[in-house]
Amino acid sequence: MDLFSNTNYNFTKWRWHALAISALIVLLGIVQIARNGLPLGIDFTGGTIVVLRFAQPVTDAAVRTAIDTLPGEKVVQQYGDPSLHEIMVRFPQTQNQEQGFGLEASSKQAVAAIEKANIGKFDVLSTEVVGPVVGKELQSKGIWATIASIVGICIYVALRFRLIFAIGALVATFHDIFVVLAMLSFFGYELSLNVVAAILTIAGYSVNDTIVIFDRVRENLRLMRREPLDKVVNVSVNQTLGRTLITAGTTFLAVLALYVFGGEVLKGFAFAMLVGVVTGTYSTIFIAAAIAIILSRREYSRRAAAAAPARGTAAGSAAPEQPRKPRRNVRVS
């Protein structure tokens, strides 16, 4: 804590550099998603996933060859710890429907085909079946849940603080969500219900951290009335720096343990949370405060420009003062 007490770092000096870096990352993420798309998990697309554990090492190609006679496009890949020899077989819902291949039947026929190929003994660890109607409903609910959370955050911050602070918090929240989606696309993680839960958690985490700084800004505005907003923000960020970094650090370590030891099912959730904690802390210091400073200066310039003609008109319409005639002393005898 001594490293973060009485600090005087000039964070606001680098706001334009931070905004440029963030814009570049978001732009690259949009290009990546536009080119390759964001892979949707079975929760949203519908389909069947079968996880098999073999008693001996088995290659993806051997399993793919065993089920090659089944209709529809299959996805076969290693799953979990390589030392456990686990294979995941996935049948996307769209191809299965076109071939008239039932979702539950796909898992049974896949298991039968692998047994017939005699590539080794195995156990079926899990079978997950999601129908097309459920997948579309979950996708719709996930989108609306994200939108509702962002709108609620915006209203709350707007009521508690000035509008410019609400806009700064909203931009920082959108920034964090886009960065997380971009990283998911870069590293090939699927968008599942677990990842949607992580995104909602990140939105709340980012706004909570932003509100702590904005609360300190509001307090310092009363004490530093003659100081510009960028200096007040810089002082406030330095005063809350220890709390921000320690909270982010402990959260990051907890999520890192979940990522390492939580298993394959929680990999996407933990990865999204790791990225979200880092970008949430970064956006609180550099994005939300920077947007508030920029909007505050524009608001001040607009008010000054509107007030200048009014003062000039009032001064020009005043009638010139007439010189007074000297009074004569009249003596009455």
C-alpha positions in Angstrom: 0.0 0.0 0.0 2.9 2.4 0.6 3.6 2.3 -3.2 0.2 3.8 -3.9 0.0 6.3 -1.1 0.5 10.0 -1.9 1.0 9.3 -5.6 1.0 12.1 -8.1 0.9 10.3 -11.5 -0.4 12.4 -14.4 -2.9 10.0 -15.8 -5.0 12.6 -17.7 -1.9 13.6 -19.7 -2.1 10.3 -21.6 -5.9 10.3 -22.3 -5.5 10.8 -26.0 -2.9 8.0 -26.3 -5.2 5.7 -24.3 -8.2 6.6 -26.5 -6.2 5.9 -29.6 -5.0 2.5 -28.4 -8.5 1.5 -27.3 -9.9 2.6 -30.7 -7.3 0.5 -32.5 -8.1 -2.6 -30.4 -11.8 -2.2 -30.9 -11.3 -1.7 -34.7 -9.2 -4.8 -35.0 -11.7 -6.7 -33.1 -14.5 -5.6 -35.4 -12.5 -6.5 -38.4 -11.7 -9.9 -36.9 -15.4 -10.6 -36.1 -16.5 -9.4 -39.5 -14.1 -11.7 -41.3 -14.2 -14.8 -39.2 -17.4 -14.2 -37.2 -17.8 -14.9 -33.4 -18.3 -18.6 -32.9 -21.6 -19.3 -31.1 -21.7 -22.1 -28.5 -24.3 -24.8 -28.6 -26.4 -22.9 -26.1 -27.3 -20.4 -28.9 -27.0 -22.5 -32.1 -28.6 -25.7 -30.9 -27.1 -29.1 -31.6 -25.4 -32.0 -29.8 -22.1 -32.3 -28.0 -20.7 -35.7 -26.9 -17.6 -35.8 -24.7 -15.7 -39.1 -24.7 -12.8 -40.3 -22.6 -10.5 -43.0 -24.1 -8.4 -45.4 -22.2 -5.5 -44.7 -24.5 -4.3 -41.8 -26.7 -6.5 -41.3 -29.7 -6.1 -38.8 -32.5 -8.8 -36.4 -33.7 -8.4 -37.8 -37.2 -9.2 -41.4 -36.1 -12.5 -40.3 -34.4 -13.4 -38.1 -37.4 -12.8 -41.1 -39.7 -15.0 -43.3 -37.5 -18.0 -41.0 -37.7 -17.4 -39.8 -41.3 -20.3 -42.0 -42.6 -22.8 -40.1 -40.5 -24.7 -37.3 -42.2 -24.1 -33.6 -41.4 -20.9 -31.6 -40.7 -19.1 -32.8 -37.6 -16.6 -31.0 -35.4 -14.0 -33.2 -33.6 -11.4 -31.8 -31.3 -9.3 -32.5 -28.2 -11.1 -31.6 -25.0 -9.7 -30.7 -21.6 -6.4 -32.0 -20.3 -4.5 -33.9 -23.1 -3.3 -36.5 -20.6 -6.9 -37.6 -20.0 -7.4 -38.5 -23.7 -10.8 -36.7 -24.0 -12.4 -36.0 -27.3 -15.4 -33.8 -28.0 -17.7 -34.5 -31.0 -20.1 -31.8 -31.9 -23.0 -31.9 -34.4 -24.3 -28.3 -35.2 -28.0 -28.1 -35.4 -28.3 -26.4 -38.8 -26.6 -29.2 -40.7 -28.4 -31.9 -38.7 -31.8 -30.4 -39.6 -31.0 -30.2 -43.3 -30.0 -33.9 -43.3 -33.1 -34.9 -41.3 -30.7 -36.1 -38.6 -32.2 -35.9 -35.1 -30.3 -34.3 -32.3 -30.6 -37.2 -29.8 -30.1 -39.7 -32.5 -26.8 -38.1 -33.5 -25.2 -38.8 -30.2 -26.3 -42.4 -30.1 -25.2 -43.1 -33.7 -21.9 -41.4 -33.1 -21.2 -43.6 -30.1 -22.2 -46.7 -32.1 -20.0 -45.7 -35.0 -16.9 -45.1 -32.8 -17.5 -48.5 -31.1 -17.8 -50.2 -34.5 -14.5 -48.6 -35.7 -12.7 -50.3 -32.8 -10.3 -47.5 -32.2 -10.1 -48.1 -28.5 -12.2 -48.3 -25.3 -13.9 -45.2 -24.1 -16.6 -43.9 -21.8 -19.2 -41.3 -22.5 -18.6 -38.5 -20.0 -21.4 -36.2 -21.1 -24.0 -35.6 -23.7 -25.5 -32.1 -24.2 -28.5 -31.6 -26.5 -30.0 -28.2 -27.2 -32.9 -27.8 -29.6 -33.2 -25.0 -32.2 -36.1 -23.3 -30.4 -34.3 -23.2 -27.1 -31.1 -22.0 -28.8 -32.8 -19.0 -30.4 -34.6 -18.2 -27.2 -31.4 -18.2 -25.2 -29.7 -16.1 -27.8 -32.5 -13.5 -27.7 -32.5 -13.4 -23.9 -28.8 -13.0 -23.7 -28.9 -10.0 -26.1 -31.7 -8.4 -24.1 -30.1 -9.0 -20.8 -26.9 -7.3 -22.0 -28.8 -4.3 -23.4 -31.0 -4.0 -20.2 -27.9 -4.0 -17.9 -26.2 -1.3 -19.9 -29.3 0.9 -20.0 -29.8 0.5 -16.3 -26.2 1.4 -15.6 -26.5 4.6 -17.8 -29.7 5.7 -15.9 -28.2 5.1 -12.5 -25.0 7.0 -13.2 -26.9 9.8 -14.9 -29.1 10.2 -11.8 -26.2 10.0 -9.3 -23.8 12.2 -11.3 -23.7 14.7 -14.0 -24.7 13.6 -17.5 -21.1 13.9 -18.8 -20.0 11.3 -16.2 -22.8 9.0 -17.2 -21.7 9.2 -20.8 -18.1 8.5 -19.8 -19.2 5.4 -17.8 -21.3 4.2 -20.7 -18.5 4.5 -23.2 -16.1 2.7 -20.9 -18.6 -0.1 -20.4 -19.1 -0.5 -24.2 -15.3 -0.4 -24.6 -14.8 -3.3 -22.1 -17.5 -5.4 -23.8 -16.1 -4.9 -27.3 -12.5 -5.7 -26.1 -13.7 -8.9 -24.5 -15.6 -10.0 -27.6 -12.5 -9.1 -29.7 -10.3 -11.2 -27.5 -12.7 -14.1 -27.6 -12.7 -14.0 -31.4 -8.8 -13.7 -31.5 -8.3 -16.8 -29.3 -11.2 -18.9 -30.7 -13.5 -19.1 -27.7 -17.2 -19.7 -28.3 -19.9 -17.3 -27.1 -21.9 -19.4 -24.6 -24.2 -18.6 -21.7 -21.2 -18.7 -19.4 -19.4 -16.1 -21.5 -22.6 -13.9 -21.5 -22.6 -14.2 -17.7 -19.0 -13.1 -17.6 -19.8 -10.1 -19.9 -22.6 -9.0 -17.6 -20.3 -9.4 -14.6 -17.6 -7.3 -16.3 -20.1 -4.5 -17.0 -21.1 -4.3 -13.4 -17.4 -4.6 -12.2 -16.3 -1.8 -14.6 -19.1 0.6 -13.5 -18.5 -0.1 -9.8 -14.9 0.8 -10.2 -15.8 3.9 -12.2 -18.3 5.1 -9.6 -15.7 4.9 -6.9 -13.5 7.4 -8.8 -16.5 9.6 -9.8 -17.5 9.8 -6.1 -14.1 11.1 -5.2 -14.3 13.5 -8.1 -17.6 14.9 -6.8 -16.1 15.4 -3.4 -13.0 17.1 -4.7 -15.0 19.4 -6.9 -16.3 21.0 -3.7 -12.8 21.4 -2.3 -11.1 22.5 -5.6 -13.6 24.9 -7.0 -11.1 27.0 -8.9 -9.2 24.0 -10.4 -9.9 22.6 -13.9 -11.7 19.3 -14.1 -8.7 17.5 -15.5 -6.7 18.3 -12.4 -9.5 17.3 -10.1 -9.9 14.0 -12.0 -6.1 13.4 -11.8 -6.1 14.0 -8.1 -9.1 11.7 -7.6 -7.6 8.9 -9.6 -4.4 9.1 -7.6 -6.3 9.1 -4.3 -8.2 5.9 -5.2 -5.3 4.2 -7.1 -4.4 1.8 -4.2 -8.0 0.6 -3.8 -8.4 0.2 -7.6 -5.2 -1.9 -8.1 -5.6 -4.0 -5.1 -9.3 -4.9 -5.9 -8.3 -5.6 -9.5 -5.3 -7.7 -8.5 -7.2 -9.9 -6.0 -10.0 -10.4 -8.5 -7.5 -11.3 -11.3 -5.8 -13.9 -9.1 -9.1 -15.5 -8.1 -10.2 -15.7 -11.8 -6.8 -16.9 -12.8 -7.1 -19.9 -10.4 -10.5 -20.6 -11.9 -9.0 -20.5 -15.4 -6.2 -22.9 -14.5 -8.0 -25.3 -12.3 -11.7 -24.8 -13.2 -11.8 -27.3 -16.1 -12.7 -27.0 -19.7 -16.3 -26.0 -19.0 -15.3 -22.8 -17.3 -12.4 -21.9 -19.6 -14.5 -19.4 -21.7 -16.0 -17.7 -18.6 -12.6 -17.4 -16.8 -10.9 -16.1 -20.0 -13.5 -13.4 -20.5 -13.3 -12.4 -16.8 -9.5 -12.2 -17.0 -9.7 -9.9 -20.0 -12.6 -7.9 -18.4 -10.8 -7.3 -15.1 -7.7 -5.9 -17.0 -9.7 -3.8 -19.5 -12.2 -2.7 -16.8 -9.4 -1.2 -14.6 -7.8 0.4 -17.6 -11.0 2.0 -18.9 -11.9 3.3 -15.4 -8.7 5.3 -15.2 -8.2 6.3 -18.9 -11.5 6.1 -20.8 -14.3 7.1 -18.5 -12.5 10.0 -16.9 -11.1 11.1 -20.3 -14.5 11.2 -21.9 -15.9 13.2 -19.0 -13.0 15.8 -19.3 -13.5 16.2 -23.1 -17.3 16.6 -22.7 -16.9 19.1 -19.9 -14.5 21.3 -21.9 -16.9 21.3 -24.9 -19.8 22.1 -22.6 -17.9 25.0 -21.1 -16.9 26.3 -24.5 -20.5 26.1 -25.8 -21.8 28.1 -22.8 -19.0 30.7 -23.1 -19.8 31.2 -26.8 -23.5 31.5 -26.1 -23.0 34.0 -23.3 -20.6 36.2 -25.2 -23.1 37.7 -27.7 -25.6 38.2 -25.0 -23.1 40.3 -23.0 -22.2 42.2 -26.2 -25.9 43.0 -27.0 -26.6 44.1 -23.5 -23.6 46.4 -23.5 -24.4 47.8 -27.0 -28.1 48.6 -26.3 -27.4 50.7 -23.3 -28.0 54.4 -24.0 -25.0 56.7 -23.6 -25.1 58.7 -20.4 -25.9 62.4 -21.0 -23.5 64.9 -19.3 -25.1 66.7 -16.5 -25.3 70.5 -16.6 -23.6 72.3 -13.8 -26.0 73.7 -11.3 -25.9 77.4 -10.8 -26.2 78.9 -7.4 -29.0 81.4 -7.4 -28.9 83.9 -4.6 -32.2 85.1 -3.4 -32.2 88.5 -1.8 
